[in-house]
Amino acid sequence: MNELYHLLVRNERERELYEQARHLAERFAARAADYDERAEFPFADFADLKEAGFLSLTVPTEYGGHGASLYELVLVQEMLAQGSGATALSFGWHASILMRLFLLRRWPESTLARLAEEVVKRHALINSAHSERATGSPARGGKPETKAALRNGRFVLCGRKSFASLAPALDYVLISATIEDSGEVGEFLTPMSATGMRIEPTWNTLGMRATRSDDLILDGVEVEKDALVEILGKSNETAPAQGWLLHVPACYLGIAIAARNEAIRFAQTYQPNTLSHPIASTPEVQRKIAEMEWRLAHARHFLYAIADLWDRYPDKRAEMKEELAAAKLVATNTALEVVDMAMRIVGGQSLFADNPLGRYYRDIRAGLHNPPADDLTLAWLAKRALSHHPLGGSSNQ
């Protein structure tokens, strides 16, 4: 077993998931550069995920899924990302949405059961599409300009959504829209096959090119009245602690581990004619390797510890928003530092287009823009610290 995982894989089930994910990551890695260069969705990777039964990873066992814990999702996600960050991030949105739905159980039971059957038996893919160019990230509290109007007993959806990851492969998408009559924001379970739904290929980006996070155009999309599955809260401050979003930092740490591995491979094999041994033996390269190691150890143990707390203490989840956000902040910023250090070890050769470090460098930047953003996390941490130490209060409180 990889030395980075021997302490974190705690039992036989986790070992099996780790091995499955490792085999998948090896397949993804062989295709990742090509998908990235062509900015094409990794359909072959998702065919492998379907064959492995991974699309039902976070569906509860009572519905025929694997019932993965958050810790197991983080373990799998980090490993998959070593093969392809874009594939892992795309998979993570699907897996995390299913985890959210079955943990919160805000939908009618019949709808949840039907969706679970679609995922388990027919390998259906789902993601949400909440972002809009006018409102930015939904975490900022902007009200969607996408509208839902009730007409003749059916809802009609009109609008445009951006950053719709997995767009070419989705079966269902959760659309947030402002309901015309009430002004409330609803979430609508919408088939991608619905008339009036189309993909506009806008995803021409620096990194995460293979997620194909294109725009969705909803031009009079009609859905049944029961497609309105939830009324969303008005403020991000009142949103539940979202443990399932740890799939995001896990993905970026996986990319950083892949960069670390590439740098070590290079250092152990590259020997310039000025040396009688590979550069791995030089003190400066060893110092840089050590820098990568302690940064990864710090971020990874923090991430896995938070995931474990989430799983073991359900009654404490409501109090974990700041810890979850801090884990993401530490992981994504550490990943940036590790990839930078890996490129310093490899030097100028890391700049060539056929070197995977270039892809890692580009993909890793996207982590800063996945929710929650660093400034929100810092605001939450400061607010909590100040609220626990009111003016005139004891420093021991």
N, C-alpha and C positions, 0 to 999 in steps of 0.2 A: 504494500500500500504506500502511496505517496507520503513522504515524510510530513507534509503540511496537513495531512488529514488523520494521522494515526491517533491523535489525542481527541479529535472531534467526532470521530465515528464511534459510537458508544455501545452498539448492540448489533445483532445479526441483521435485523430489518434495515437499519441504516447502512450497514455494510453492503447489503444487496442493492439498495437504491444507489449508493455511491458507485458500485461496479457497473450498474446499468447506465448511469449517467456518464461514467468515464468512457464506456464503449461508444455511446452516442456522440460524445464530444470529439472522439477521434475521427468519426465519420464527418462531423460538421467541419472540423479543421481542414480536411482535404478539399472542401468546397467553398470555404469562407471567402478567400481572396477573389474568386471568380464572381460570386454573388455580389460582393462589395463593389468590384470594378464595374459591373453592369447595372448596379443598383436594382437588382432583381430579387423578388421575394423568394426565400429559400424553401420552395415547395418540397424538394427532396428531403430536407431536414425534418420537415413536419410530417412527411410520410413515415420517416423513421420513428418520430415521436408517437405517431398513431399506432404503428406496429408494436411498439414497446408498451402501449397502454398508458402512456404518460399524460395524455390529455385529460384523463379522469383522476389524476394524482390527488387533487384536493377535493374531489367529490366524496362525501361521507360513505363509509362502507355499507350503511343501510340502503343506499341507492345503487350499490354495485361498484363504487369507486374505491380508491386506495385509502382514503381517509387520512392523508398525510398531515402531520403536525406542521406548525410554522418552522420549527427547527429542521425538519426533513425537507421542506420546500427550500429553505436557505441552502442546505447541503447540496441538493440537486441543482439548484440554480447556479451556484458558484462553480460547480463542475461543468455544467453545460456551457457556461460563458467562456471557459478556457478553449472550447472549440470554436464558438462563434458568439460574439457578444450580441449581435443583432438577432440571431435566432433565440438566444436565451431571454433577451428582454421581451421579445414578442411572446414567447411562451409564458413568461412571467406575468404579463398582463392578463392572459387567459386564466392561468392557474390562480392568480390572486383574486380576480373577480369572483370565481367560483367559491373560493375560501370565504370571501366577504359575504356572499349571498347565503351560504349555509351556516355561517356563524351568527349572523344577525337575524335571519329568518323573518324578514319583513314582508316578503312576498306571500301570496296565497300558496298553501301547501301543494295544491294541484299544479301550479305553474312551476314551482321548484322541482317537483317530481318529473314533470314533462321535460324540463331542461336537462335534468340529470340523465334521463333516459337517452336524450339526443346525444349527450356527450359520451356516455358510457358505450352505447350500442352503435352509434353512427359517427362517433368522433367529431362532433360538431365543435366549431371554434367560436368563441365569443370575446368581445372586447367592448369597452365603453367609448363613446365619442362625445366628450363634454367640452373640449376646448374650442374656442372660436377666436378668430383674429381680432375682433373688436373687443373681446372681454379678456383675452389672455387665459392664463391657467384658471380653472374653476376654484383652485385653492385660494385665489385672491378675492373670491366672493362676487365676481361679476355675474350679472343676470344674463342668461342666454338670450340672444336675439332670435334664435330658432323658435318658431311659434307652433303651438298645437291648438287647433280649433275643432270643436265637436260639430260634426255635420252629419245629419241623418244617422245618428247612432254610432258613428265611427270618428276616430280622430284623424285629422289631416295635418301632416307635419311639413313645414316649409322652412328651409334655412340651409346653412353651410357649416360643416364641422371641420376643424383642422386637427392635425396630429393623430389621425386615425390609424394607429399601428395595426398591422396584419390585414389592412383593407382588402387586398386581392383574395385573401383566403377565408375571410369571415363568413360564418353562417348567420350569426346574430350580432346585432350591435345595440348597445344601450344608449339611447339618445336622450339627452336632457333638453327640455323645451319649456318655454313659458306658456302656460295654459291661458288662452285668450280670455275666457270668462272670469277666472278667479285671480289671475296674476301670479299664481303659485308656479313653482318650478317642478315639473314632473319628469320622471324617468320612464322611458317607453322601450319595451323589449320589441325590437324591430328586425324582421328578417331582411337580410341583405338582398334577397330575391324580390322584395316588394317593388311594385311598379312605381317609378318616379325616383328610385334610389340609384345614384350613379357615383362612380369614383372619378375624381379629377386628378390626374397624375401630377401633383405639385411637388413631390418629394425629391428635390435635387439638392442634396445636403452634403456637408463636409464629412459627417460621421453617421454611424448607424444607418447606412444607406439601404441595407437589405431589409429593414423593418417595413419599408414601403408605407410610411405613415402619411398617406395621401389625404386630400380633402374629400369629404363626402358631401354630395349635393342632394338635398331632399326637396324635390320639386313636386309638391302635392302628394307625398307618400301617405297612403291610407292604411291605417291599422285598426284592429278591433278595439272596442272600448276597454277590454281587459288587458290590452297591451300596456296601459298605464299601471305599472307595477309598484311605483313608490312616489311619494311626494318628498322632495329633497329639502333638507334644512336650509335656512336662509344664511347662516353664518358658519364659516369654517371653524370659528372658536367653539361652536357647540357640536362639531362633528365628533364621532367616536374615535378613540385611539385606533389607528389603522395598522395593526400589526402585519397584515398581509402585504403591505407596501415594502416590507423588508426584502422582497424579491429584487427590488431596485438596487440597493447597496450590494447585495450578494452578487448580482450580475457584474457590477463594476469591479468588485474585488476579484472576481474570476478572470476578468480581462487583465487586471494587474498581475495576477499570478502567472498568466500566460506570458506576459512581458518579462517577468522575473525569470521564468524558465528559459525563455529565448536568450536572455542576457547571460545566464549561467552557461547555457550550451555554447554560446559564442566564446565566452571567456575561457572555457575549458578546451576549446579546439583551435582558437586563433593564436598563432605564434608568429609575430613579425620577425624579420631577419635580424633585428637588433637585440633579440632575446634568445636564450637557449631553452626556453620553456614557454608554455602558453601564458597568456596574460593573467589567468586566474591565480597565478602564484605571486603576482605583484601586490605589495601592501595597499596601494591606492585602489585597485580593483576589488580587493577583499574588503576594504572599508566601505565601498559603495554597495557591495553585496550585503554586508552586515546592516547597512542603512535600510535596504529593502526589507531585510528579514525582520528587523524589530518593528518597522512600521506596519508590515503585514500582520505580524503577531498581535500587535496592539489592536488594530482595527478588527481583525477577524475574531479574536476572543471576546471583544466587546459586543460585536454583532451576534455571535452565537449565544452569549450569555443573556442578551435581551430576548432573543427568540425563545430560549429555554424558560425564562421567567414568564413570558407570555403563555407558553403551553402549560406550565405547572401551576400557575396561580390565576385562574380565570377571574377571580373576584378583584384582582388588582389591575386588570386591563384598562379600566377607565382612567387610571392615574398614570398611564405609561406614555402618554402622547409625547412628552418632552424627551424621554429616553429613546423612544423609537426614532424620533426626528434626529436626535444627536447621533444615533448609530449610523443613520444615513449620511449625515454631514461628515462624520469621521471617516467613513468608508470611502465616499466619493472623493474627498480631498486627499486621502491617503493614496488612493488609486492613481490620482494625477501625479503625485510625488514619486510613486514607484515606477510608473511608466517613464517619467522624465529621467530617473536614475538609471533605468535599464538602457535608455538611449544614450546616456553619457558613457556607459560601459562599452557599448558597441561602437560608439563614435559615428563617424561620417557614413559608415555602411548602413546605419539605421535609417538613412534618408532615401535609400533606393526604393523604388516602387514595389519591387518584388520582396522586400523585407516586411514581415508581418508587423514589426514595431510601428510602422507608419499607420497601419489600420488601427492598431491598439491606441495610438496617440489620438487619432481622430475620433474613434468611438468613445474614448474615455471622457471627452469633453461634454458629451451629452448628459452625463450624470448630474452636472450642475443645474440642468434645466428640468430634470424630473422632480416630481413633488416629494417632500416639501423643499422649497428653495432655502438656501442657507440663511437668507435674511429673516425669513419667517421663523426658522428654527431658533435663531439667536434671540429674536423678539420674545418667543415663547419661554425660552430659558430665563431671560432677564425678568420677564413678568412674574414667573413662578418664584424666582429667588427673592424678588422685592416683596411679593405678597406674603412670603413666609417670614419676612423680617421687617415688620412695620416700624415706622418711626417711633423711637422710644422703647421698642421691644427689647427683650433680653437677647444677647448674642447666643445664648444656649438654647433658644427655642427651636 
